Amino acid sequence: MSSTTHSPAPTGRPDPIDRDAVTYVAGHRGLVGSAIWRRLERAGFSRLVGASHAELDLTDRAAVLARFEAVRPRYVFLAAAKVGGIMANDTYPVDFLSVNLRIQTNVMDAALATGTERLLFLGSSCIYPKLAPQPIPEDALLTGHLEPTNDAYAIAKIAGIIGTQAVRRQYGLPWISAMPTNLYGPEDNFALVGSHVLPAMIRRYDEAVRTGATSITNWGTGTPRREFLHVDDMADACLYLMDHYDGPSQVNVGTGRDCTIAELAGLVAEATGYTGEVVWDDSKPDGTPQKLLDVSLLTGMGWRPRYGLREGIADTVAWYRAHRADFRDRDAEHRDTGRPDAGRA
């Protein structure tokens, strides 16, 4: 790592970040990163920088450092990650641990070495214990056992949080972390392998409508409760935090409301027009019984989401139907590799 010298960060509420400074969005082609990019463009950021996976492999340490030395960003949004649903996480834990640790370490070290002033790290609500109190407060971190089906991914994300805290302690820089609840929306992963519950459900229900299928089988019992946040709201919260928050604790980002997976399925059926039978396969895992975030820290700063779940799902179904052909091409790629979608760096 470079011996770049950093000045201690000011204490208290930070100044809004400079819209004319070089701002790097790692993962700008993925679900969260693309939403952050759109939000920053709307906010007038004039020097946005990103790189596709084909242009820059974020697991390549030397390449990441070279890129950061070339652009020297003042701000970084670290949204790049290898992501997947329950089956992908449970089947490929080595991949989820190794790839995410390398992405995070490489980007953070390069940012530190090249003088990045503020960095926001995007984590996941799976960092919290399986049986955490509901709603889950930020201080529940590291107080209990993780959900075993995605513990490798969770450990990688916990390491990212500790990484931002370590930079704050050692260099005095105002680096922060945000922990989103379950996200969905435009640019989500709707692939047959590795997608999360909501995009997977949207794809299957849409296909059932198009093919005239009269029955759909969903994993689990339908009883677990989950919270869902539209990705455009997440992007708005990320910019809000960079403008308004300077503290060591990760900040939960969500709606403060949850629903059962069965209720979610009903909303997807409504949005897609599916009217057939729904069967629940209780031989498949449910995962954590409930995962609702305590978002009082963020709402106490004055931030609120815009999208309701029904409206957000309808918006996402419309986007998926407009881009359906793209996912058939990605499915062919994933069948060739035998690996779940790694997100887009």
C-alpha angles and dihedrals in degrees: 000000000000120000092233110161119231129197117230113267118248116256125240129024111357126230115256111272118261112263090206097053123101106270121189121205110196107204095022093158095054132084099274099026094053090049091050090050091052091047093050091049090053089049091057102254104167103188107048117163131192141146132213120234089256089056097042131014104209091204088064103090098194093047093050092051091048091051093050092047088054097049102024097200120209091204132030131193106197103204099140115115146140104250139177147146131273096284094048093047092047094045100044107031093147091057094049093047099042100041095045094046090051095047093049097044094046095049095043094046092047091047091050092046093052099045104260106178101199130019129181116203118203114216133167138251088242087081089083125087117273091241098037118149114273123269090033115232122207092250091063088082113121094003098114149001120308126235100274096219092067104019094121092056091044093052090052091052092047088054088055091054091049088048093059091045091050091053090051091052098042102036104019092234120151096240115155143185132221124199112205124199118228107320131206140165142088115000092022119149108263094168120139090240124051103004125138125251100268100046090042089052093047091052095048095045092047090050091049090054092049095047097039094241113172099201136045126190118210127193121256131359099303091236103104113104121229137179120223129199126189110241093233088060089049091052091050090051091051093056090044091054093048088052098042114020133076112162141116097241121089111245121230115228119198146102099268090235131094140185137197119266087244090056089048089053089053091055091049090049090051093048094047097039095241113158103169134105122297119210124191118214103210092184087077121080122268096199120207112006094228135001114183120152126223100231097177093114092059097038088048087063089057103260123135132174120246103205126079115210096248092049092044094051092049089051091050094047089053091050092048093050090052091052102032095121092059092064094053087060092050091049089060090052092051093049088056094052099039089218133110121254111286096202120244119285 
